[in-house]
């Protein structure tokens, strides 16, 4: 079993570490989050961010990026991917193409059916 990594330094609840650019992060491949990046993220997320909060959010997002970068340094070579926190095997089934065998049940939900298919209004002349 792989050795547990050293605990992360934290002065905040939940182990959250907020850092500024320092010798520890020099040479880092993480992207810098600035006001324009925060505005772009807010636009993509379709949220309104007051001008006064941009610098604060830039710092918070930069902390998240640095945290993810720190997680990327953890050696996981020998750790198998998991589908659950509990060890379990996924049920396998044959990979076969079928019609489902329930066409009549499905068509019972249709407003109109004709010849075993959904009937829809004509939309193209």
N, C-alpha and C positions, 0 to 999 in steps of 0.2 A: 504494500500500500504506500502511496506517495506521502511524504512528510507534509504536515500542515504548514502553510506559509505563516510567517510571523504576523501577529496581530497588527492591524492598521492603526496608526496614531489617530487619536480623535479627542477633541475637546468638546464635541457636540453630541447631542443625543442621537442614537441610531448609528453611530460610527461615521457620520458625515464629516468629511474633511474639506475645508475650503482653503485653497492655496492661491497665492499670487505668483507671478513669474519669479522664479528664484533659481539658484544653482541646481536645485533638485530637478527642475523641469527644463533646464537648458538643454538644447539638442532634442527636445521632445518633438514627436511627429504630430502631436495633437494640433488641431486647428485653433486659431485664436478667435474668440467670440467677441465681436465689438457691437456697437450700437446698430450699424447697418445690417449685421447678421441677425440681430434680434428683431429688427423691423421686418426683414424678409421672412423669418420664421413665423412671426405674428401674422403677416399677410397670408402665408400659406395655410396657417391654422385658422384663418379668418377670425382672429381675436383682436380686439382693440387694446393697445397698450399705451397708457399715458406717457408722455415724453419724460416726465420726472422719474419713471420706473425703468427706463431703458438701461441705464448704467447698472442698477441693481440686478436686473435680470441677466445682463451680460455676464456679471460675476457669478451668478448662480449657474448659468449654463456652462460657463468655463469650468466651474467646479465639477459638474457632471461629466464633462468630456474628460477631464483629468482623472476622475474616478474610474471611468471605463478604460482609459489607457492603463491605469494601474491594474485593473482586473485582467487586461490582456497580457500582462507580464506573468501571470500565474501559470505554472507548468501543469498542463492537463494531459500530458502524453501518457498514457496508461489508464486514463479514466474513460470508461465506456459512456457513450451518450445515453441519456435516460429519457424514458417516455413518462415516467411518474416518479414520485419520491419513494414509492414502495416498489420493491423488486417484483415485477410481473411480466409475463410474456403476453404479447398481443395475440388474440385469436386469429388464426389464418383461415382463409377460405380459398377455394379454387377460383382462379381468375378466369371466369367464363362469361361470355356475352349472352345475355338472355333478354327476353322481352318483359321480364318481371312477372308475367302471368297474372296481372291484376288490371288488365286494360279496361274491363267493364266497371270496376270500382273507380278508376280514375275518371272515365268518361261520365260517370254518374254525377260528378261535381261540375261538369261543363254546362254552361247555359244552353248550348245546342251542340249536338253531335250528328254526324252523317257518315255512314259507311265505316264506322269504327275509328273515326278521326274527329278532332275538334272542328266545329264549323264556325268560321269567323266571317265578318262582313268583308266584302271585296274592297280593297283600298287602292288598287292600281287599275287604271282604266286601260 
